[in-house]
Amino acid sequence: MTTDSEAASPLDVELPFDLRPRAAKAVRDIQLQQFIGAATIGKDRGRRAAFADTFGDRYDSLRTLAGSIKQHTLDHLDRYLEEFIDNAIAAGVHVHYAVDADAANAICLEIAHRNGCRLCVKSKSMVTEETRLVPALEAAGIETIETDLGEFIIQLDHDAPSHIVTPMIHKDRTSVGRAFTRELGVPYTDDPARLAEIAREHLRGKYRAADLGISGANFLIARTGSIVLCTNEGNGRFCTSAPRIHIAFAGIEKLIPAMDHLPVLLKVLARSSTAQPLTCYTHIITGPRRPDEHDGPEQLHLILLDNGRTDLLREPTRELLRCIRCGACLNACPVYRKIGGHSYGSVYSGPIGAAITPHLLGPANYPDLPHASSLCGACFEACPVKIDLPRQLIQLRKLMVEQRISGSWERAAFRLWAWSLRRAWTYRTASSIQRIALRLLAALDGTPGRGDPYSSRGWLSRGPGMLSRWTRERDFPTPTRRCFRAWWRDHRGGPA
Ligand code: SF4
């Protein structure tokens, strides 16, 4: 758990990123296990109940509808992008296109400098995490305050979000209290209401003084040129209406065709992220302040970010762009629940992070991520837009093999295994050798049935080669004396 204000951001990783040391550290951190376990299991249960209460057995049809709206938009993205840009410009929005993260930050800085902005209030946005916007703004001398409570705490602690929706899932209120005392100079408290009050008092003055507001976008509506922003704390509204300049960041995949499609996506987004029927505040922003309006920015800029998304548009990865960043797959994933978000070494964690990060940042840079999954299918069941994440992870593994990114020993072992599976006699011979060797090692090992009081077969606690990675964490059951095929022959009277 990172609470040290001097620690480097968990996103500052060396490439190629090695997930294993971080994951090993995380699974031994009892406190982290408690925080993440309680939060993710609670949220996952809440999601199921929220859908069951309202939609019952129509849940699957709703997911299909939500997924098909996103898929249709992606299939015609060129047309909808053009329509959106025309309508947004007609509404008075300055639309910019950024090919990558650096270009997006440079556009933002140029707008800020041109308008003499010195203080920025910012609402939660994963895309700006992706571009590392806040360090870029601060390096340019623009004081930037995160206004989402979780992000505010993360910023005070010089930490990084570890969950798409609940960025400080890895922290508890005592670490928040300590951060407030250290950074804001207030007396220590771990009372959540008082902590929220302190944050509110601190932020209120900043909203009044800020000349720049930055937000993300949950959806972009092609037919009206509108930006849709969903928040639960009301901070998004302050960031987009109080400062004189508003800059919104959005990935090009955020488009949907028309306002009619929005209710479907709002319903699935809120239930999947926080088990609410709707987020508390849903802002639909169409252009800057008009002459007869009392609030709103003088200028509204939208930066449309590509950053590898047009490559993802190719099949078979297009469905990954349906993601509405609800976080449900993280909460459902048994691997995320054990290793937490920082173990993934990238902005996007959990199953969706494991599936998109290697595509966005290079498969050779993140070779472990496609393997950070048990392929149990829980992420697919949880996903409100039906992204087949297990299939995507398997495809990525295949890509790693094709590009020879996986180690030569591993490739040779799997080639040999595949060869042995193609013929009955090689399969039988390999199984027999494996059974005899493992039984011999177990006999030398002499470990009694640790963890399984009903086993009389003995266990292997120090496996050879690749098996040692398994036995470092848990014992391996010794194979039975006779194989299944022999048992079948004796009991069923025919060949298995
Ligand atoms: S992949 Fe699906 S479940 Fe995961 S964050 Fe995206 S929309 Fe939500």
Boltz pocket constraint, residues with backbone or C-beta under 6 A from the ligand:
constraints:
  - pocket:
      binder: B
      contacts: [[A, 164], [A, 272], [A, 322], [A, 323], [A, 324], [A, 325], [A, 326], [A, 327], [A, 328], [A, 329], [A, 330], [A, 352], [A, 379], [A, 382], [A, 383], [A, 384], [A, 385], [A, 386], [A, 387]]
      max_distance: 6.0
